[in-house]
Amino acid sequence: MDNQQIEIIKKTLEEQEVKNVAIFVDYDNIYYGLKDYALDLNDNNFCVFNLMNIIYTKNKIRTMRAYADFDQVNDIKLKVLQEKRVQIRNVYGNGKEEQYRKNASDIELSIDAIETYYKNREIDTFVFITADSDMIPIMSRMIYKGKKVHLYYIDENTSQYQNITNYSHLNLDILKILEIPLERKKPEYWVNDVINLIDEWYKNPNNSNKMLGGKWLNDELQKNLHMSQHLASITIQYMEENDKVQKTKKRKLEGYVIKTS
């Protein structure tokens, strides 16, 4: 994490006289955005909830809620989130994968934010972690009601048509705070890691009579390199197109192997 930037943020909180904070995390949105950089989101170094606890501290946070379809976001350890004082809000989605997913997180989050405003008037700062422009109405409403609004977002996921950053008193790019290299989203960044993974997979005696098919390879990249399904897919495609791997058959089984010159 960028400790220098965190100290600057804390200084800003002092200047704004932030005392009581409510944090609302559109986790479905943020989860997939960060997974496209192949991050282990259970690691404190890349955990937005850990980041919030560092910045605002337990003395200021009155509620911190995460909204997602946790049946789909199933690699996150809920017990660990609860230990970080996160209130889980499970919002059922349509069951589709990544770019086709859709749930009602924005609606549930907005309703809870409004209820929090009316139930706890001592809250002076509403923090939203999202890159979804659907959050603009609730953020605008909180400003209208005289509350401070802080926004944490993933820069490239922010709508180019409705700039959500215009609706906050403080807005910060999570990628910069967590010091995440943008190159991690590019398939070429992962070539050597994938080659090593494939090599180790075939060296495993348990796989002696198997071939590493496309789905298996995709699953291995998600499991071992923490990739999103989308990043895994485009990385495999990139490596095949650039002659790093090739498909081959063995005893009627087809799978990817490292391409040799």
C-alpha positions in Angstrom: 0.0 0.0 0.0 1.1 3.6 -0.6 1.6 4.7 3.0 2.4 8.2 2.0 -0.9 8.6 0.2 -2.7 7.1 3.1 -1.2 9.7 5.4 -2.4 12.4 3.0 -5.9 10.9 3.1 -5.9 10.9 6.9 -4.8 14.5 6.9 -7.7 15.4 4.6 -10.1 13.6 7.0 -8.8 15.8 9.8 -9.4 18.9 7.7 -12.9 17.7 6.9 -13.5 16.9 10.6 -14.7 13.4 9.8 -16.0 11.7 13.0 -18.7 9.2 12.2 -18.4 7.1 9.0 -20.8 4.7 7.2 -19.1 2.6 4.5 -21.0 0.9 1.7 -19.1 -1.4 -0.7 -20.5 -2.5 -4.0 -18.3 -5.6 -3.7 -19.6 -7.4 -6.7 -18.4 -4.5 -8.8 -15.1 -4.0 -7.0 -14.4 -7.8 -6.7 -14.4 -8.4 -10.5 -12.6 -5.2 -11.2 -9.7 -6.2 -9.0 -9.7 -9.9 -10.0 -8.9 -8.6 -13.6 -5.5 -7.8 -12.1 -5.1 -11.3 -10.7 -5.1 -10.4 -7.0 -5.7 -12.6 -4.0 -8.4 -10.5 -2.4 -8.1 -12.5 0.9 -4.6 -11.0 1.2 -4.7 -7.9 3.4 -2.4 -6.1 1.0 -5.3 -6.1 -1.6 -8.3 -6.1 0.8 -10.5 -2.9 0.5 -12.0 -3.6 3.9 -8.5 -3.7 5.5 -7.8 -0.5 3.7 -10.9 1.2 5.2 -10.0 0.1 8.7 -6.5 1.6 8.2 -7.8 4.9 6.8 -10.9 5.5 9.0 -10.0 3.3 12.0 -12.5 1.5 14.2 -13.1 4.6 16.2 -14.8 6.4 13.3 -16.5 3.5 11.4 -20.0 3.0 12.6 -21.0 0.5 9.9 -19.2 -1.2 7.0 -21.4 -3.2 4.6 -20.5 -5.4 1.6 -23.0 -6.1 -1.2 -22.5 -9.0 -3.6 -23.8 -12.4 -4.7 -21.5 -14.3 -2.4 -22.5 -17.6 -4.0 -20.6 -16.4 -7.1 -17.9 -14.5 -5.2 -17.2 -17.8 -3.5 -13.4 -17.6 -3.0 -13.8 -14.9 -0.4 -13.6 -16.1 3.2 -16.7 -14.6 4.9 -15.4 -15.3 8.4 -12.3 -13.2 7.6 -14.6 -10.3 6.4 -16.7 -10.6 9.6 -13.5 -10.4 11.7 -12.8 -7.1 9.9 -16.2 -5.9 11.2 -17.8 -6.2 7.7 -21.6 -6.7 7.6 -22.4 -9.1 4.8 -25.3 -8.3 2.4 -25.9 -11.3 0.1 -27.7 -10.1 -3.1 -28.7 -12.8 -5.4 -27.6 -12.4 -9.0 -28.6 -14.0 -12.3 -26.0 -16.8 -12.0 -24.1 -15.7 -15.2 -20.4 -15.2 -15.4 -18.4 -12.0 -14.9 -19.2 -9.6 -17.7 -22.8 -11.0 -18.0 -23.5 -10.9 -14.3 -26.3 -8.7 -12.9 -27.7 -8.3 -9.4 -29.5 -5.7 -7.3 -26.5 -4.6 -5.3 -27.0 -0.9 -6.3 -30.6 -1.0 -5.2 -30.0 -2.7 -1.8 -27.0 -0.5 -1.1 -28.9 2.7 -1.9 -31.8 1.7 0.3 -29.5 0.9 3.2 -27.7 4.2 2.8 -31.0 6.1 3.0 -32.1 4.1 6.0 -28.8 4.8 7.7 -29.2 8.5 7.1 -32.6 8.6 8.8 -31.7 6.1 11.6 -28.3 7.6 12.5 -28.1 11.3 12.0 -24.7 11.4 13.7 -23.1 9.9 10.5 -21.3 12.8 8.9 -19.5 10.9 6.1 -20.8 8.3 3.7 -18.1 6.3 2.0 -19.0 4.4 -1.3 -16.6 1.9 -2.8 -17.8 1.3 -6.4 -17.1 2.2 -10.0 -20.7 1.9 -11.0 -22.4 5.1 -12.2 -25.7 3.7 -10.9 -24.4 5.0 -7.5 -24.6 8.6 -8.6 -28.2 9.2 -7.4 -27.5 8.1 -3.8 -24.2 9.9 -3.7 -25.9 13.1 -5.0 -28.7 12.7 -2.4 -26.3 12.5 0.5 -24.5 15.6 -0.7 -27.9 17.3 -1.0 -28.6 16.3 2.6 -25.4 18.0 3.8 -23.3 14.9 4.3 -19.7 14.4 3.2 -19.3 11.8 0.5 -16.1 9.9 -0.1 -15.6 7.6 -3.2 -13.1 4.8 -3.8 -13.2 3.4 -7.3 -11.2 1.6 -9.9 -10.2 4.2 -12.4 -10.7 2.4 -15.7 -14.0 1.0 -14.7 -15.5 4.5 -14.1 -18.1 5.5 -16.7 -16.7 7.8 -19.3 -20.2 9.2 -19.9 -21.2 10.0 -16.3 -18.1 10.8 -14.2 -19.0 9.5 -10.8 -16.1 11.3 -9.3 -18.0 14.6 -9.7 -20.4 13.5 -6.9 -18.0 13.3 -4.0 -15.9 15.5 -1.7 -13.0 13.1 -1.8 -12.4 10.5 -4.6 -9.5 8.1 -4.8 -8.4 5.4 -7.1 -8.0 2.0 -5.3 -5.4 0.8 -7.8 -3.1 3.7 -6.9 -3.5 3.3 -3.2 -2.9 -0.4 -3.3 0.0 0.2 -5.7 -1.3 -2.3 -8.3 0.7 -2.3 -11.6 -1.6 -1.8 -14.5 0.4 -4.3 -16.5 -1.1 -7.1 -14.4 -4.2 -6.8 -16.5 -2.3 -7.6 -19.8 -2.0 -11.2 -21.0 1.7 -10.7 -21.9 2.5 -10.0 -18.2 1.6 -13.6 -17.3 3.4 -15.6 -20.0 6.3 -16.9 -17.9 3.9 -17.7 -14.9 1.6 -19.7 -17.2 4.5 -21.6 -18.8 5.8 -22.5 -15.3 2.3 -23.6 -14.2 1.8 -25.8 -17.3 5.2 -27.3 -16.8 4.6 -28.1 -13.1 1.1 -29.5 -14.0 2.6 -32.1 -16.4 5.4 -33.0 -13.9 2.8 -33.9 -11.3 2.6 -37.8 -11.3 -1.2 -37.5 -10.7 -1.5 -36.0 -14.2 0.6 -38.5 -16.1 -2.4 -39.9 -18.0 -4.2 -36.5 -18.4 -4.1 -33.6 -20.8 -4.6 -30.0 -19.7 -7.7 -29.0 -21.6 -8.9 -25.4 -22.0 -11.3 -25.4 -19.1 -8.8 -27.1 -16.8 -6.1 -24.6 -17.7 -8.5 -21.7 -17.2 -9.5 -23.2 -13.7 -5.8 -23.6 -12.8 -5.0 -20.0 -13.7 -7.9 -18.8 -11.5 -6.9 -21.1 -8.6 -3.1 -20.6 -8.6 -2.6 -17.2 -10.1 -5.9 -15.6 -8.8 -7.0 -14.6 -12.2 -10.5 -13.7 -13.2 -12.1 -16.1 -15.7 -11.9 -13.3 -18.3 -8.2 -12.6 -17.7 -7.5 -16.4 -17.8 -9.3 -16.7 -21.1 -7.6 -13.9 -22.9 -4.2 -15.0 -21.5 -4.7 -18.5 -23.0 -5.8 -17.0 -26.3 -2.8 -14.6 -26.3 -0.3 -17.4 -25.7 -1.8 -19.6 -28.3 -1.8 -16.8 -30.9 1.8 -15.9 -30.0 3.0 -19.5 -30.2 3.7 -19.9 -26.5 1.4 -22.9 -26.2 -0.4 -25.2 -28.5 -3.1 -27.8 -28.5 -2.1 -31.4 -28.9 -3.8 -34.8 -28.6 -2.7 -37.8 -26.5 -4.8 -41.0 -26.5 -7.8 -39.2 -27.8 -7.4 -36.5 -25.1 -6.7 -32.9 -26.2 -5.0 -30.3 -24.1 -2.5 -27.4 -24.1 1.3 -28.0 -23.9 4.2 -25.6 -24.0 5.2 -25.0 -27.6 8.9 -25.7 -28.3 10.9 -24.3 -31.2 
